[in-house]
Amino acid sequence: MAFAADLSSLTDALISSVTKIPPNQKGSARVQGLKRRVQGGLRTGSHARTDQFAVVKQLEGLQEKFQVLNKDELAEALRSRLVELEDSRNSWLPEILSMLLQLSDRPALLSTVDRLGKRDKLSEIPESLSWSDLNPEGAAYSDEEIWEQVDFTADSSDDDDFSSVVSDVSAPKHRALSSTTVEEDYIVPDEIFTPAEDNKLIISIEKAQFWKTENHPPVTQGKEDASQTITELQLARETIFMLQGLPTSVFLHLDNNVGVDRRYTLAHSSNESLASLLQRFGEIGAKINAVRDFIKTHQTIPYLQTFCRGVEERLCEFDGILSQVQCKYLSSGSTISLLQLLADVRQHSHELVLLAKMVANLGNSSTDQPMRCLDLLYDLICKLEALGDESASRSLAELFFLCFKTYTRSIQFWMETGQVDPSDITFFIRAHREGDLRTLWHDWFVLDEGLDRQKIPQFLETSVQKIFTAGKSMVFLRHLNAVIPEAREKPAMTIDEISSSDSALLLPFSALVESAFEKLVDIDHSRSAIRLREELDEKCGLWSSLDALQHVYLGKDLSALSIIDSKVFELIDRGRSWDDRFLLTEISRTAFSSIPTIDTSRLLVRPATTALRESQNHRSVAILESISIDYGLPWPVANIITEEATCSYQRISTFLMQIRRARYSIVKQRIRDARNTQDEKNDTLVHALHHNMLWFIDFIYGHLTYLVISTANQSLQSALLETKDVDSMIAAHKSYMSSLEAQCLLTENLSPIHKAIISLLDLCVNFADLQTAHLTGQSTSEEQDDEEDSMEAVKIPTKKDPEDEFDSDYDDDDMGHEHTLTVSFHDSTYYQQMRKV
């Protein structure tokens, strides 16, 4: 509405200014008609805005046309000007460019770069060049054949047509030719360089060049080593040049040393004193030259490149100080002293001399020992701090932190993203083998410490494991598709930041560096470790998996295990297909289906190979070692509970199952004995054996389950709650399994006790088998003595319907396992074997 009101008022003002109608006639019919016509014209919009995309397309086509006609410089000039227009773009730019395109007159034919460059000098018309101005005889090409007539009759008509077209397109109609004049040779007069009034100055300058042979004194006959006396200023300048790495006459470069030419002497100094003084300068110059040679070597390691740049800055600073000293010497009234120069050089070259010693110790081992330079610099700073050289130690500490900042880029990249920079050969972590997610934490990345741990700086050894863990945690979180928390802002690790702390004055440099770097590592380590711990607890099912392992392997719920035991032991006694993996798996899944923490689809029972099962005694508890129960864990939990730990779980489960097997045999045989009402002569011995064996089995099983396993589970839960990262969780579970194996007598040093217990368990099974065989023998003799009651005698079943395999009761199973018995009374009687037991 506001726009319509403004448009109406503007329309009235336009009509009033054009038609000159008085204001009192604004409501007349004529004014209203004019107003409607003006508003209709404004609303129709007959003159639309220019299509900016069409303008851009025309300009691009014009550039391509220039390039096709071999006018690349014109196309480049147009392109550069369009780029400049983009910086000052306004809403009317398409209309302006469109107008320029419509006003252009054959730009591909008439436009040239020279005309664009000289648009401000159109008033200056250069003179035209005529053929009469050319001198063929003095021209540069007078001896060549360019002035001869050319016969064009041999050319083809097609070429003429093409050349005419190209010439018409590429050349403008009016070409401005510049005049060319041949200048005469100009001879510079000697007076310009050697004015007559400065001859004395020139002679003094030439005599000052003492290194020239003509300025040497004549050699006396018989004295080939005649000395030449020079001034102290000349000797000081030569010394400065030598220290700056420039060639000199007094000092000679011999391999890695700097020698002194003894021919030059001072008038006010003895030769011995001067030689000693210059030798000290030479020693310093040799060390500085070694540093100059080092920074010229090609370095591929990033932090070494930073080190060379820092050393180069110190060299430039030293050269600047020498230049200032030289300027002071050249000023009027200055005092020149080589002794003072030596003191100044020693003061300002102290760091470079220290670095020269370090470079000499470094040698060419940067590739084989990539961290040696950083370690040597670290040791040098600690040594200077111990000697009390605060200025040098602080300056070198700044260089150390510059190198360390470059070196830690790969470390920070690893801790923040979990990725390894393949271009950094000095990094101590490398990708090893990617594939199975269950081995992500253990096999995907390894610590590459190099030879003698040369890839790990000595001051980082305490934090290496945290760095390794932080990066692996980020990889773990990325594969879990977890939300990774943003990295917190870390303080800059510089000498000023470290020195500003309250404890900086109390701790040495080494402790400050280690504590500061450990704080930086803890930031990323705690961020990733805490997030991963939350994911494992809340989404990955860590605690439910541990509870499932305790049910499956450690006998936490005997009601489920009794179902499996009764079926498996019954099949073993009958000698039937107890090693069918499908049958065993189905029995186990059915038994554990009532426990909510167990995912039965992950449960699998696998028997051993056929050859191994046939070689074992079916009446020994050792046959249960051929049954392997596997519970598949989720891959995040499988990184904590490794395959080695799973094997330990299986060994403990087998040992507990062997104890239950012996108890099952004795208890079941006791039920059979209770049905036999006939008195036995050795009932007292049998009852005593039965009681002692049952007590021994119950005591062993109770000790392992209620004391050992239960206590260890509580300790594991407490330890896992206190852990901070996956490594500590793995260590806690590994300690838990080691304790369980030792207390369950499954370690190598306790194998004799374990074997003795297995022998006792076999003896329990043998005791039950003796009673079964004796009972079977009694039944058979009674059947022979009483033929009338033969049909009522106890018979041994030979075949059974498979459908009734799981529905049999004890009445049908009293003598069902006689086929698997190995007991014989031919060599010794039942009572003799019982006494042997």
Secondary structure, 3 states (H helix, E strand, C coil): CHHHHHHHHHHHHHHHHHHCCCHHHCCCHHHHHHHHHHHHHHHHCCCCCCCHHHHHHHHHHHHHHHHHCCCHHHHHHHHHHHHHHHHCCCCCHHHHHHHHHHHCCCHHHHCCHHHHHCHHHCCCCCCCCCHHHCCCCCCCCCCCHHHCCCCCCCCCHHHHHHHHHHHHHHCCCCCCCCCCCCCCCCCCCHHHCCCHHHHHHHHHHHHHCCCCHHHCCCCCCCCCCCCEECCHHHHHHHHHHHHCCCCCCCEEEECCEEEECCCEECCCCCHHHHHHHHHHHHHHHHHHHHHHHHHHCCCCCHHHHHHHHHHHHHHHHHHHHHHHHHHHHHCCCCCCCHHHHHHHHHHHCHHHHHHHHHHHHHCCCCCCCCCHHHHHHHHHHHHHHHHCCHHHHHHHHHHHHHHHHHHHHHHHHHHHHCCCCCCCCCCCEEECCCCCHHHHHHHCEEECCCHHHCCCCHHHCCCHHHHHHHHHHHHHHHHCCCCCCCCCCCCCCCHHHHHCCCCCCCCCHHHHHHHHHHHHHHHHHHHHHHHHHHHHHHCCCHHHHHHHHHHHCCCCCHHHHHHHHHHHHHHHHHCCCCCCHHHHHHHHHHHHCCCCCCCHHHEEEEECCHHHHHCCCCCCHHHHHHEEEEECCCHHHHCCCCHHHHHHHHHHHHHHHHHHHHHHHHHHHHHHHHHCCCCCCCHHHHHHHHHHHHHHHHHHHHHHHHHHHHHHHHHHHHHHHHCCCHHHHHHHHHHHHHHHHHHCCCCHHHHHHHHHHHHHHHHHHHHHHHHHHHHHHHHHHHHHHCCCCHHHCCCCCCCCCHHHCCCCCCCCCCCCCHHHCCCCCCCCCHHHHHHHC
